[in-house]
Amino acid sequence: MPSGLILGIESSCDETAAAVVERGARTLSSVVASQIATHARYGGVVPELASREHLRAIVPVVRTALAQAGCTLADLDAIAVTSGPGLAGALLVGITYAKALAFARNLPLIAVNHLEGHIHAVLLHERETGDLSPQTEPATALPVLALVVSGGHTHLYRAKGAHGTWSYSLVGRTLDDAAGEAYDKVAKLLGLGYPGGPWIDALAPFGNPRAVPFAFAHVKTKLHLAGKAPRTKAAKTAPIANLDPRFLFSFSGIKTAVLRHVELHDLRSEARARVPAMLALSGPPQTQEAALALCPQPTLDLIASFQHAVIGDLKKKTFAAAESLAIRRILVTGGVASNRELRARFTAEAAQAGLEVAYPTLELSTDNAAMIAAAAWPRYAAGEFAPPGLTANPSLALGR
């Protein structure tokens, strides 16, 4: 009789992760080896270094995940691995190791889209807490709207369960920077730590969110592109001709607006002087006094205004899409879903609109392997296994 155990492996960016999940509903172990210390000095992920760190970590991380779950490879039903999107070299480390394990133990291999994994992070959390009702399981699920928002992605999907599996339709996406990428670049510009999201989230409550009037212009499709994706890193994976412009995001403009504000108010020298102080800190400030000791009030106001504008744009377009599609349930997931202001404002908006909104735990918001194993379970049940020639697909799209 099948054990229902799936080993998930995730290596799409800068976390090496492995987890054992039972039937997509119970996490037996989840191990993540972070590379933040490696990349922090550069203010962002260096692909070559990420691949090297994955090579060092993949074997001990998988061994630890199996040991914590109290099982061996012989107890598994399948192995699941992220096949894309992500960094090519990083993905290949996880895929190659997963294929070797699957071949050695004669286990089926399941390829999982990283974006689908983030969506299943919410479902996994709800199954573990008993909040997922039979009406929201794949066989009978009503459509949901999923916002996947992280350092590499800002996508809106209509997700529908049918015949035991999930299908996805792309509703909206970013045309340039992802929201989390904008956070990291603004944090670097202001001399804050990497990753920038937690620092901005921690400092924003000490500033005035309306001090700097950032605004987002209406995104218009470019006629000369004839529906093809713009030549930008974040928009390579899908054409936009059939997407409603109301649900398209763009965060390069606000990043530039922050830069202009910094230059206009001569905040660059202050940001450079902040770097040594950052190195001495163990974490973001927790009090007004500590925040002011790190950043003067004008910088705190800028940080608060930036976050208020970004979250406002995410909220406006997500709830507009839900209304347009007559969807009553929203899933918010990805690294930026751990942002406190985002959760508070989305929850308040959902209550006002009479909608349901759900999030993963903070641990499941960032990249992890439990979400990969959870997303693999419906595919295992349906017999959807990866071919022997599986390789990395850095621009893998989800849905249609």
TORKOL-4160 file (C-alpha; in steps of 0.2 Angstrom, whole numbers, padded with zeros to 4 digits, m for minus):
400
<pt num="1" X="0000" Y="0000" Z="0000"/>
<pt num="2" X="0007" Y="0017" Z="m0004"/>
<pt num="3" X="0014" Y="0027" Z="0010"/>
<pt num="4" X="0009" Y="0044" Z="0003"/>
<pt num="5" X="0026" Y="0051" Z="0006"/>
<pt num="6" X="0034" Y="0062" Z="m0006"/>
<pt num="7" X="0051" Y="0070" Z="m0005"/>
<pt num="8" X="0051" Y="0087" Z="m0012"/>
<pt num="9" X="0067" Y="0096" Z="m0018"/>
<pt num="10" X="0068" Y="0115" Z="m0021"/>
<pt num="11" X="0083" Y="0124" Z="m0028"/>
<pt num="12" X="0076" Y="0137" Z="m0040"/>
<pt num="13" X="0085" Y="0152" Z="m0032"/>
<pt num="14" X="0096" Y="0155" Z="m0016"/>
<pt num="15" X="0088" Y="0142" Z="m0004"/>
<pt num="16" X="0092" Y="0124" Z="m0005"/>
<pt num="17" X="0077" Y="0115" Z="0003"/>
<pt num="18" X="0070" Y="0097" Z="0005"/>
<pt num="19" X="0054" Y="0091" Z="0014"/>
<pt num="20" X="0044" Y="0076" Z="0016"/>
<pt num="21" X="0025" Y="0078" Z="0015"/>
<pt num="22" X="0012" Y="0065" Z="0017"/>
<pt num="23" X="m0002" Y="0065" Z="0004"/>
<pt num="24" X="0000" Y="0084" Z="0001"/>
<pt num="25" X="m0008" Y="0087" Z="0018"/>
<pt num="26" X="0005" Y="0084" Z="0032"/>
<pt num="27" X="0023" Y="0090" Z="0033"/>
<pt num="28" X="0034" Y="0078" Z="0041"/>
<pt num="29" X="0050" Y="0088" Z="0039"/>
<pt num="30" X="0055" Y="0104" Z="0030"/>
<pt num="31" X="0073" Y="0109" Z="0029"/>
<pt num="32" X="0080" Y="0125" Z="0021"/>
<pt num="33" X="0098" Y="0130" Z="0019"/>
<pt num="34" X="0098" Y="0149" Z="0016"/>
<pt num="35" X="0112" Y="0158" Z="0006"/>
<pt num="36" X="0108" Y="0175" Z="0013"/>
<pt num="37" X="0125" Y="0177" Z="0020"/>
<pt num="38" X="0133" Y="0173" Z="0004"/>
<pt num="39" X="0124" Y="0185" Z="m0007"/>
<pt num="40" X="0121" Y="0199" Z="0006"/>
<pt num="41" X="0138" Y="0208" Z="0002"/>
<pt num="42" X="0132" Y="0210" Z="m0016"/>
<pt num="43" X="0115" Y="0216" Z="m0012"/>
<pt num="44" X="0107" Y="0202" Z="m0023"/>
<pt num="45" X="0108" Y="0184" Z="m0029"/>
<pt num="46" X="0124" Y="0180" Z="m0039"/>
<pt num="47" X="0119" Y="0165" Z="m0050"/>
<pt num="48" X="0136" Y="0157" Z="m0050"/>
<pt num="49" X="0138" Y="0158" Z="m0032"/>
<pt num="50" X="0120" Y="0151" Z="m0029"/>
<pt num="51" X="0124" Y="0136" Z="m0040"/>
<pt num="52" X="0140" Y="0132" Z="m0030"/>
<pt num="53" X="0131" Y="0134" Z="m0013"/>
<pt num="54" X="0117" Y="0122" Z="m0019"/>
<pt num="55" X="0130" Y="0109" Z="m0024"/>
<pt num="56" X="0137" Y="0110" Z="m0006"/>
<pt num="57" X="0121" Y="0109" Z="0003"/>
<pt num="58" X="0110" Y="0097" Z="m0007"/>
<pt num="59" X="0116" Y="0081" Z="0000"/>
<pt num="60" X="0115" Y="0086" Z="0018"/>
<pt num="61" X="0099" Y="0095" Z="0017"/>
<pt num="62" X="0090" Y="0080" Z="0009"/>
<pt num="63" X="0098" Y="0068" Z="0022"/>
<pt num="64" X="0092" Y="0079" Z="0036"/>
<pt num="65" X="0074" Y="0080" Z="0029"/>
<pt num="66" X="0073" Y="0061" Z="0028"/>
<pt num="67" X="0080" Y="0059" Z="0046"/>
<pt num="68" X="0068" Y="0072" Z="0053"/>
<pt num="69" X="0054" Y="0064" Z="0045"/>
<pt num="70" X="0059" Y="0047" Z="0052"/>
<pt num="71" X="0060" Y="0038" Z="0035"/>
<pt num="72" X="0071" Y="0032" Z="0022"/>
<pt num="73" X="0071" Y="0033" Z="0003"/>
<pt num="74" X="0063" Y="0016" Z="0003"/>
<pt num="75" X="0048" Y="0023" Z="0012"/>
<pt num="76" X="0044" Y="0036" Z="m0002"/>
<pt num="77" X="0031" Y="0035" Z="m0016"/>
<pt num="78" X="0039" Y="0048" Z="m0027"/>
<pt num="79" X="0052" Y="0062" Z="m0028"/>
<pt num="80" X="0046" Y="0079" Z="m0033"/>
<pt num="81" X="0058" Y="0093" Z="m0039"/>
<pt num="82" X="0056" Y="0111" Z="m0045"/>
<pt num="83" X="0059" Y="0111" Z="m0064"/>
<pt num="84" X="0057" Y="0130" Z="m0066"/>
<pt num="85" X="0056" Y="0145" Z="m0067"/>
<pt num="86" X="0072" Y="0150" Z="m0059"/>
<pt num="87" X="0090" Y="0151" Z="m0061"/>
<pt num="88" X="0096" Y="0138" Z="m0074"/>
<pt num="89" X="0112" Y="0132" Z="m0064"/>
<pt num="90" X="0102" Y="0132" Z="m0047"/>
<pt num="91" X="0088" Y="0122" Z="m0055"/>
<pt num="92" X="0100" Y="0109" Z="m0062"/>
<pt num="93" X="0107" Y="0105" Z="m0046"/>
<pt num="94" X="0091" Y="0100" Z="m0038"/>
<pt num="95" X="0085" Y="0091" Z="m0054"/>
<pt num="96" X="0101" Y="0081" Z="m0057"/>
<pt num="97" X="0101" Y="0075" Z="m0039"/>
<pt num="98" X="0082" Y="0071" Z="m0039"/>
<pt num="99" X="0084" Y="0061" Z="m0055"/>
<pt num="100" X="0099" Y="0052" Z="m0048"/>
<pt num="101" X="0089" Y="0047" Z="m0032"/>
<pt num="102" X="0073" Y="0042" Z="m0042"/>
<pt num="103" X="0084" Y="0031" Z="m0054"/>
<pt num="104" X="0093" Y="0023" Z="m0040"/>
<pt num="105" X="0077" Y="0019" Z="m0030"/>
<pt num="106" X="0066" Y="0016" Z="m0045"/>
<pt num="107" X="0054" Y="0030" Z="m0040"/>
<pt num="108" X="0043" Y="0041" Z="m0051"/>
<pt num="109" X="0050" Y="0058" Z="m0053"/>
<pt num="110" X="0037" Y="0073" Z="m0053"/>
<pt num="111" X="0042" Y="0090" Z="m0060"/>
<pt num="112" X="0033" Y="0105" Z="m0051"/>
<pt num="113" X="0032" Y="0123" Z="m0057"/>
<pt num="114" X="0039" Y="0134" Z="m0043"/>
<pt num="115" X="0024" Y="0146" Z="m0045"/>
<pt num="116" X="0012" Y="0131" Z="m0043"/>
<pt num="117" X="0021" Y="0126" Z="m0027"/>
<pt num="118" X="0018" Y="0144" Z="m0020"/>
<pt num="119" X="0000" Y="0142" Z="m0023"/>
<pt num="120" X="0000" Y="0125" Z="m0014"/>
<pt num="121" X="0009" Y="0132" Z="0001"/>
<pt num="122" X="m0008" Y="0140" Z="0005"/>
<pt num="123" X="m0018" Y="0124" Z="0003"/>
<pt num="124" X="m0005" Y="0114" Z="0013"/>
<pt num="125" X="m0006" Y="0126" Z="0027"/>
<pt num="126" X="m0025" Y="0125" Z="0027"/>
<pt num="127" X="m0025" Y="0106" Z="0026"/>
<pt num="128" X="m0013" Y="0105" Z="0041"/>
<pt num="129" X="m0024" Y="0117" Z="0051"/>
<pt num="130" X="m0041" Y="0109" Z="0046"/>
<pt num="131" X="m0047" Y="0125" Z="0037"/>
<pt num="132" X="m0048" Y="0117" Z="0020"/>
<pt num="133" X="m0066" Y="0111" Z="0017"/>
<pt num="134" X="m0071" Y="0097" Z="0005"/>
<pt num="135" X="m0078" Y="0111" Z="m0006"/>
<pt num="136" X="m0061" Y="0118" Z="m0009"/>
<pt num="137" X="m0052" Y="0102" Z="m0013"/>
<pt num="138" X="m0048" Y="0099" Z="m0032"/>
<pt num="139" X="m0063" Y="0088" Z="m0035"/>
<pt num="140" X="m0076" Y="0101" Z="m0031"/>
<pt num="141" X="m0066" Y="0117" Z="m0029"/>
<pt num="142" X="m0074" Y="0133" Z="m0034"/>
<pt num="143" X="m0061" Y="0145" Z="m0044"/>
<pt num="144" X="m0049" Y="0155" Z="m0033"/>
<pt num="145" X="m0038" Y="0170" Z="m0038"/>
<pt num="146" X="m0020" Y="0167" Z="m0033"/>
<pt num="147" X="m0008" Y="0182" Z="m0031"/>
<pt num="148" X="0010" Y="0175" Z="m0032"/>
<pt num="149" X="0021" Y="0189" Z="m0026"/>
<pt num="150" X="0039" Y="0187" Z="m0022"/>
<pt num="151" X="0057" Y="0193" Z="m0027"/>
<pt num="152" X="0056" Y="0185" Z="m0044"/>
<pt num="153" X="0037" Y="0185" Z="m0048"/>
<pt num="154" X="0021" Y="0195" Z="m0047"/>
<pt num="155" X="0007" Y="0185" Z="m0055"/>
<pt num="156" X="m0012" Y="0183" Z="m0054"/>
<pt num="157" X="m0019" Y="0166" Z="m0058"/>
<pt num="158" X="m0037" Y="0159" Z="m0059"/>
<pt num="159" X="m0035" Y="0142" Z="m0051"/>
<pt num="160" X="m0048" Y="0129" Z="m0053"/>
<pt num="161" X="m0049" Y="0111" Z="m0046"/>
<pt num="162" X="m0056" Y="0097" Z="m0057"/>
<pt num="163" X="m0054" Y="0078" Z="m0058"/>
<pt num="164" X="m0042" Y="0078" Z="m0043"/>
<pt num="165" X="m0030" Y="0091" Z="m0050"/>
<pt num="166" X="m0028" Y="0110" Z="m0052"/>
<pt num="167" X="m0028" Y="0120" Z="m0068"/>
<pt num="168" X="m0022" Y="0138" Z="m0070"/>
<pt num="169" X="m0026" Y="0153" Z="m0081"/>
<pt num="170" X="m0015" Y="0168" Z="m0081"/>
<pt num="171" X="m0025" Y="0184" Z="m0077"/>
<pt num="172" X="m0011" Y="0197" Z="m0074"/>
<pt num="173" X="0008" Y="0199" Z="m0072"/>
<pt num="174" X="0022" Y="0211" Z="m0070"/>
<pt num="175" X="0029" Y="0218" Z="m0086"/>
<pt num="176" X="0046" Y="0222" Z="m0078"/>
<pt num="177" X="0052" Y="0221" Z="m0060"/>
<pt num="178" X="0043" Y="0209" Z="m0048"/>
<pt num="179" X="0037" Y="0218" Z="m0032"/>
<pt num="180" X="0050" Y="0209" Z="m0021"/>
<pt num="181" X="0063" Y="0214" Z="m0033"/>
<pt num="182" X="0058" Y="0232" Z="m0031"/>
<pt num="183" X="0059" Y="0230" Z="m0013"/>
<pt num="184" X="0077" Y="0223" Z="m0014"/>
<pt num="185" X="0083" Y="0237" Z="m0026"/>
<pt num="186" X="0075" Y="0251" Z="m0015"/>
<pt num="187" X="0083" Y="0244" Z="0001"/>
<pt num="188" X="0100" Y="0243" Z="m0008"/>
<pt num="189" X="0098" Y="0261" Z="m0014"/>
<pt num="190" X="0094" Y="0266" Z="0004"/>
<pt num="191" X="0109" Y="0257" Z="0011"/>
<pt num="192" X="0098" Y="0244" Z="0020"/>
<pt num="193" X="0102" Y="0225" Z="0022"/>
<pt num="194" X="0098" Y="0211" Z="0010"/>
<pt num="195" X="0085" Y="0204" Z="0007"/>
<pt num="196" X="0077" Y="0221" Z="0007"/>
<pt num="197" X="0059" Y="0216" Z="0010"/>
<pt num="198" X="0060" Y="0212" Z="0029"/>
<pt num="199" X="0070" Y="0228" Z="0032"/>
<pt num="200" X="0057" Y="0239" Z="0023"/>
<pt num="201" X="0043" Y="0230" Z="0032"/>
<pt num="202" X="0051" Y="0233" Z="0049"/>
<pt num="203" X="0055" Y="0251" Z="0046"/>
<pt num="204" X="0039" Y="0257" Z="0037"/>
<pt num="205" X="0028" Y="0258" Z="0053"/>
<pt num="206" X="0039" Y="0272" Z="0059"/>
<pt num="207" X="0037" Y="0283" Z="0044"/>
<pt num="208" X="0022" Y="0293" Z="0036"/>
<pt num="209" X="0015" Y="0283" Z="0022"/>
<pt num="210" X="0008" Y="0298" Z="0014"/>
<pt num="211" X="0023" Y="0309" Z="0015"/>
<pt num="212" X="0029" Y="0305" Z="m0003"/>
<pt num="213" X="0014" Y="0304" Z="m0016"/>
<pt num="214" X="0020" Y="0290" Z="m0026"/>
<pt num="215" X="0007" Y="0285" Z="m0040"/>
<pt num="216" X="0005" Y="0271" Z="m0052"/>
<pt num="217" X="0000" Y="0276" Z="m0070"/>
<pt num="218" X="m0012" Y="0265" Z="m0080"/>
<pt num="219" X="m0002" Y="0251" Z="m0089"/>
<pt num="220" X="m0005" Y="0251" Z="m0107"/>
<pt num="221" X="0000" Y="0237" Z="m0119"/>
<pt num="222" X="0013" Y="0242" Z="m0132"/>
<pt num="223" X="0005" Y="0241" Z="m0150"/>
<pt num="224" X="0022" Y="0239" Z="m0158"/>
<pt num="225" X="0025" Y="0222" Z="m0148"/>
<pt num="226" X="0009" Y="0214" Z="m0156"/>
<pt num="227" X="0005" Y="0205" Z="m0140"/>
<pt num="228" X="0023" Y="0198" Z="m0138"/>
<pt num="229" X="0031" Y="0199" Z="m0121"/>
<pt num="230" X="0042" Y="0215" Z="m0118"/>
<pt num="231" X="0061" Y="0212" Z="m0118"/>
<pt num="232" X="0062" Y="0212" Z="m0099"/>
<pt num="233" X="0068" Y="0199" Z="m0087"/>
<pt num="234" X="0052" Y="0196" Z="m0079"/>
<pt num="235" X="0041" Y="0197" Z="m0094"/>
<pt num="236" X="0049" Y="0183" Z="m0105"/>
<pt num="237" X="0038" Y="0169" Z="m0100"/>
<pt num="238" X="0021" Y="0173" Z="m0108"/>
<pt num="239" X="0013" Y="0185" Z="m0121"/>
<pt num="240" X="0002" Y="0198" Z="m0114"/>
<pt num="241" X="m0010" Y="0201" Z="m0129"/>
<pt num="242" X="m0025" Y="0192" Z="m0121"/>
<pt num="243" X="m0022" Y="0200" Z="m0103"/>
<pt num="244" X="m0033" Y="0214" Z="m0097"/>
<pt num="245" X="m0022" Y="0229" Z="m0095"/>
<pt num="246" X="m0031" Y="0233" Z="m0078"/>
<pt num="247" X="m0022" Y="0218" Z="m0071"/>
<pt num="248" X="m0004" Y="0221" Z="m0077"/>
<pt num="249" X="0009" Y="0227" Z="m0064"/>
<pt num="250" X="0024" Y="0238" Z="m0067"/>
<pt num="251" X="0036" Y="0242" Z="m0053"/>
<pt num="252" X="0051" Y="0249" Z="m0062"/>
<pt num="253" X="0043" Y="0266" Z="m0062"/>
<pt num="254" X="0042" Y="0268" Z="m0043"/>
<pt num="255" X="0059" Y="0261" Z="m0041"/>
<pt num="256" X="0065" Y="0275" Z="m0052"/>
<pt num="257" X="0054" Y="0288" Z="m0043"/>
<pt num="258" X="0063" Y="0283" Z="m0026"/>
<pt num="259" X="0080" Y="0285" Z="m0035"/>
<pt num="260" X="0075" Y="0303" Z="m0040"/>
<pt num="261" X="0068" Y="0307" Z="m0023"/>
<pt num="262" X="0085" Y="0301" Z="m0015"/>
<pt num="263" X="0094" Y="0312" Z="m0028"/>
<pt num="264" X="0083" Y="0327" Z="m0026"/>
<pt num="265" X="0084" Y="0327" Z="m0007"/>
<pt num="266" X="0103" Y="0322" Z="m0006"/>
<pt num="267" X="0100" Y="0306" Z="0003"/>
<pt num="268" X="0114" Y="0296" Z="m0006"/>
<pt num="269" X="0128" Y="0301" Z="0006"/>
<pt num="270" X="0117" Y="0297" Z="0021"/>
<pt num="271" X="0113" Y="0279" Z="0013"/>
<pt num="272" X="0132" Y="0276" Z="0011"/>
<pt num="273" X="0135" Y="0281" Z="0029"/>
<pt num="274" X="0122" Y="0268" Z="0034"/>
<pt num="275" X="0131" Y="0253" Z="0027"/>
<pt num="276" X="0143" Y="0251" Z="0042"/>
<pt num="277" X="0129" Y="0253" Z="0055"/>
<pt num="278" X="0119" Y="0239" Z="0045"/>
<pt num="279" X="0134" Y="0227" Z="0047"/>
<pt num="280" X="0133" Y="0229" Z="0066"/>
<pt num="281" X="0115" Y="0225" Z="0067"/>
<pt num="282" X="0108" Y="0208" Z="0071"/>
<pt num="283" X="0090" Y="0212" Z="0064"/>
<pt num="284" X="0079" Y="0227" Z="0060"/>
<pt num="285" X="0075" Y="0240" Z="0073"/>
<pt num="286" X="0060" Y="0236" Z="0084"/>
<pt num="287" X="0057" Y="0254" Z="0092"/>
<pt num="288" X="0055" Y="0271" Z="0085"/>
<pt num="289" X="0071" Y="0276" Z="0094"/>
<pt num="290" X="0081" Y="0262" Z="0086"/>
<pt num="291" X="0073" Y="0266" Z="0069"/>
<pt num="292" X="0078" Y="0285" Z="0070"/>
<pt num="293" X="0095" Y="0280" Z="0076"/>
<pt num="294" X="0097" Y="0270" Z="0059"/>
<pt num="295" X="0087" Y="0281" Z="0048"/>
<pt num="296" X="0082" Y="0300" Z="0049"/>
<pt num="297" X="0063" Y="0304" Z="0048"/>
<pt num="298" X="0063" Y="0309" Z="0030"/>
<pt num="299" X="0071" Y="0292" Z="0025"/>
<pt num="300" X="0058" Y="0283" Z="0036"/>
<pt num="301" X="0044" Y="0293" Z="0027"/>
<pt num="302" X="0051" Y="0288" Z="0010"/>
<pt num="303" X="0051" Y="0269" Z="0015"/>
<pt num="304" X="0033" Y="0270" Z="0022"/>
<pt num="305" X="0027" Y="0279" Z="0007"/>
<pt num="306" X="0036" Y="0267" Z="m0005"/>
<pt num="307" X="0028" Y="0252" Z="0004"/>
<pt num="308" X="0011" Y="0260" Z="0005"/>
<pt num="309" X="0011" Y="0263" Z="m0014"/>
<pt num="310" X="0017" Y="0246" Z="m0019"/>
<pt num="311" X="0004" Y="0236" Z="m0008"/>
<pt num="312" X="m0010" Y="0248" Z="m0013"/>
<pt num="313" X="m0006" Y="0244" Z="m0031"/>
<pt num="314" X="m0006" Y="0225" Z="m0028"/>
<pt num="315" X="m0022" Y="0226" Z="m0018"/>
<pt num="316" X="m0031" Y="0237" Z="m0030"/>
<pt num="317" X="m0028" Y="0226" Z="m0045"/>
<pt num="318" X="m0030" Y="0209" Z="m0036"/>
<pt num="319" X="m0047" Y="0214" Z="m0029"/>
<pt num="320" X="m0052" Y="0222" Z="m0046"/>
<pt num="321" X="m0048" Y="0205" Z="m0054"/>
<pt num="322" X="m0058" Y="0195" Z="m0041"/>
<pt num="323" X="m0073" Y="0206" Z="m0045"/>
<pt num="324" X="m0071" Y="0205" Z="m0063"/>
<pt num="325" X="m0070" Y="0186" Z="m0063"/>
<pt num="326" X="m0084" Y="0184" Z="m0049"/>
<pt num="327" X="m0071" Y="0175" Z="m0038"/>
<pt num="328" X="m0075" Y="0175" Z="m0019"/>
<pt num="329" X="m0059" Y="0168" Z="m0013"/>
<pt num="330" X="m0041" Y="0175" Z="m0014"/>
<pt num="331" X="m0025" Y="0166" Z="m0010"/>
<pt num="332" X="m0009" Y="0177" Z="m0007"/>
<pt num="333" X="0007" Y="0168" Z="m0007"/>
<pt num="334" X="0026" Y="0171" Z="m0011"/>
<pt num="335" X="0039" Y="0179" Z="m0001"/>
<pt num="336" X="0031" Y="0196" Z="m0001"/>
<pt num="337" X="0015" Y="0188" Z="0007"/>
<pt num="338" X="0024" Y="0188" Z="0023"/>
<pt num="339" X="0024" Y="0207" Z="0024"/>
<pt num="340" X="0014" Y="0213" Z="0039"/>
<pt num="341" X="0006" Y="0228" Z="0030"/>
<pt num="342" X="0001" Y="0218" Z="0015"/>
<pt num="343" X="m0008" Y="0205" Z="0026"/>
<pt num="344" X="m0017" Y="0218" Z="0036"/>
<pt num="345" X="m0023" Y="0228" Z="0021"/>
<pt num="346" X="m0028" Y="0213" Z="0011"/>
<pt num="347" X="m0038" Y="0206" Z="0026"/>
<pt num="348" X="m0047" Y="0222" Z="0029"/>
<pt num="349" X="m0051" Y="0224" Z="0010"/>
<pt num="350" X="m0058" Y="0206" Z="0010"/>
<pt num="351" X="m0068" Y="0209" Z="0025"/>
<pt num="352" X="m0076" Y="0224" Z="0017"/>
<pt num="353" X="m0079" Y="0216" Z="0001"/>
<pt num="354" X="m0086" Y="0200" Z="0008"/>
<pt num="355" X="m0072" Y="0189" Z="0001"/>
<pt num="356" X="m0061" Y="0176" Z="0009"/>
<pt num="357" X="m0042" Y="0178" Z="0009"/>
<pt num="358" X="m0029" Y="0166" Z="0014"/>
<pt num="359" X="m0011" Y="0166" Z="0016"/>
<pt num="360" X="0003" Y="0152" Z="0020"/>
<pt num="361" X="0013" Y="0153" Z="0036"/>
<pt num="362" X="0028" Y="0164" Z="0036"/>
<pt num="363" X="0039" Y="0149" Z="0034"/>
<pt num="364" X="0029" Y="0143" Z="0019"/>
<pt num="365" X="0029" Y="0160" Z="0011"/>
<pt num="366" X="0047" Y="0160" Z="0006"/>
<pt num="367" X="0055" Y="0147" Z="m0005"/>
<pt num="368" X="0053" Y="0129" Z="0003"/>
<pt num="369" X="0052" Y="0111" Z="m0002"/>
<pt num="370" X="0036" Y="0107" Z="0007"/>
<pt num="371" X="0026" Y="0117" Z="m0005"/>
<pt num="372" X="0034" Y="0107" Z="m0020"/>
<pt num="373" X="0030" Y="0090" Z="m0012"/>
<pt num="374" X="0012" Y="0096" Z="m0008"/>
<pt num="375" X="0009" Y="0102" Z="m0026"/>
<pt num="376" X="0016" Y="0085" Z="m0032"/>
<pt num="377" X="0003" Y="0075" Z="m0023"/>
<pt num="378" X="m0011" Y="0078" Z="m0036"/>
<pt num="379" X="0001" Y="0074" Z="m0050"/>
<pt num="380" X="0006" Y="0058" Z="m0042"/>
<pt num="381" X="m0012" Y="0053" Z="m0040"/>
<pt num="382" X="m0015" Y="0057" Z="m0058"/>
<pt num="383" X="0001" Y="0047" Z="m0064"/>
<pt num="384" X="0009" Y="0063" Z="m0071"/>
<pt num="385" X="0027" Y="0059" Z="m0070"/>
<pt num="386" X="0042" Y="0068" Z="m0078"/>
<pt num="387" X="0051" Y="0060" Z="m0093"/>
<pt num="388" X="0069" Y="0054" Z="m0091"/>
<pt num="389" X="0075" Y="0069" Z="m0101"/>
<pt num="390" X="0069" Y="0082" Z="m0088"/>
<pt num="391" X="0079" Y="0097" Z="m0087"/>
<pt num="392" X="0079" Y="0115" Z="m0081"/>
<pt num="393" X="0067" Y="0127" Z="m0089"/>
<pt num="394" X="0072" Y="0144" Z="m0082"/>
<pt num="395" X="0057" Y="0153" Z="m0090"/>
<pt num="396" X="0044" Y="0139" Z="m0087"/>
<pt num="397" X="0026" Y="0147" Z="m0087"/>
<pt num="398" X="0011" Y="0141" Z="m0077"/>
<pt num="399" X="m0006" Y="0139" Z="m0085"/>
<pt num="400" X="m0011" Y="0147" Z="m0101"/>
